[in-house]
Amino acid sequence: MIGQFKSSHPLNIFWLVIITVLLRIPFALNLQQEASQPFLQLLQNLLIPHQYYSNLTFLGNITLTALLIFLQAFLFNLIVNKHNLLGKQTYLPALLYVVFCSLLVPFLTLSVPLVCNFFILYIFNKLLQIYKQPDAIAPLFDIGLVIGLATIIYYPLAFLLFFCWACVIVLRPFYWREWLSSLIAFTTIQFFLAVYYYNHQNLGVFINMWQLFKTPINFYDNLNLNQFWVLAPIAIVLLLALFKVGANFFKSFVLVRKGFIILLFMTFALIASFYLSQNFSINHFILLAIPVSFLMAYYFLYAKRKWIYETLFVAVLATIIYFEVATQLNFNF
């Protein structure tokens, strides 16, 4: 399977659809569940009626989620190939993106962080574009606007503003107007949002959103660590990928090296942004799909021993399906 996706043949789009569907069949068979309401908090905070969302069925929820993940995987693959970040044209980034977004059962249903991956993909692509541009004031202003809009949907993504500045340090010489443009765009969105809350006599909600580090998050009590063995094969792949990156880092093109650094900063920013979540939700970590899937794609693309990387990939798929079935049958594992 990995050998097939190493190429850029258009037939891989068909296989990507098949894999996206197959990884959701065990979970979709349980039609007794109810569809979650991930946008309930968002719509309440924005004072918008949310009754329409209750009409979404469980199967419709899974189907819509699968469509969004497939579209994001395709866009992510286009960005990677457009900027030649892997050095070869391949469909591995799309494949590994779909696999990562199927790792945990909560990832299989609609969530706000999943929708926010569209914003992250836009920002990632925009940052790579400014590398050779003589003037980046306008692109960084656009990035600031997108980050501001993203905070309306999921305000922990405010950390992406710091991620943006860190990436600019790597990509370009320091120019204070470029930094200021992104800050102005971001604060403009927040200003209009504050005015909106004020006009609805609910400014306290907006203020509470920005009381950073107010309450520590005790999320260990909400975890059943026995259910996270599904991450073991992924952890092995990531470890091997880190060794592969370390061996080839200084042999790569400049933009490829900077791409790795950008993804590293992205990982730190998205993990740190978890602290701004009011309530624990494992769905937050679907935001890591872009850096993690890219790193795995790098390993699978340059791994030499076929029997090792094909076995690892089969182990990843088998573990995902097993844990989906075990969850549906309420196994205590």
Stockholm file with secondary structure:
# STOCKHOLM 1.0

chainA/1-333         MIGQFKSSHPLNIFWLVIITVLLRIPFALNLQQEASQPFLQLLQNLLIPHQYYSNLTFLGNITLTALLIFLQAFLFNLIVNKHNLLGKQTYLPALLYVVFCSLLVPFLTLSVPLVCNFFILYIFNKLLQIYKQPDAIAPLFDIGLVIGLATIIYYPLAFLLFFCWACVIVLRPFYWREWLSSLIAFTTIQFFLAVYYYNHQNLGVFINMWQLFKTPINFYDNLNLNQFWVLAPIAIVLLLALFKVGANFFKSFVLVRKGFIILLFMTFALIASFYLSQNFSINHFILLAIPVSFLMAYYFLYAKRKWIYETLFVAVLATIIYFEVATQLNFNF
#=GR chainA/1-333 SS CHHHHTSCCTHHHHHHHHHHHHTTHHHHTCTTSCCCCTTHHHHHHTTCCCGGGGGCCHHHHHHHHHHHHHHHHHHHHHHHHHTTTTSSCCSHHHHHHHHHTTSSGGGGSCCHHHHHHHHHHHHHHHHHHTTSCSCCHHHHHHHHHHHHHHHHHCGGGGGHHHHHHHHHHHHSCCCHHHHHHHHHHHHHHHHHHHHHHHHTTCHHHHHHHTCTTCSCCCCGGGCCGGGGTTHHHHHHHHHHHHHHHHHHGGGSCHHHHHHHHHHHHHHHHHHHGGGGCSSCCGGGGGGGHHHHHHHHHHHHHHCCCHHHHHHHHHHHHHHHHHHHHHHHTTCCC
#=GC SS_cons         CHHHHTSCCTHHHHHHHHHHHHTTHHHHTCTTSCCCCTTHHHHHHTTCCCGGGGGCCHHHHHHHHHHHHHHHHHHHHHHHHHTTTTSSCCSHHHHHHHHHTTSSGGGGSCCHHHHHHHHHHHHHHHHHHTTSCSCCHHHHHHHHHHHHHHHHHCGGGGGHHHHHHHHHHHHSCCCHHHHHHHHHHHHHHHHHHHHHHHHTTCHHHHHHHTCTTCSCCCCGGGCCGGGGTTHHHHHHHHHHHHHHHHHHGGGSCHHHHHHHHHHHHHHHHHHHGGGGCSSCCGGGGGGGHHHHHHHHHHHHHHCCCHHHHHHHHHHHHHHHHHHHHHHHTTCCC
//
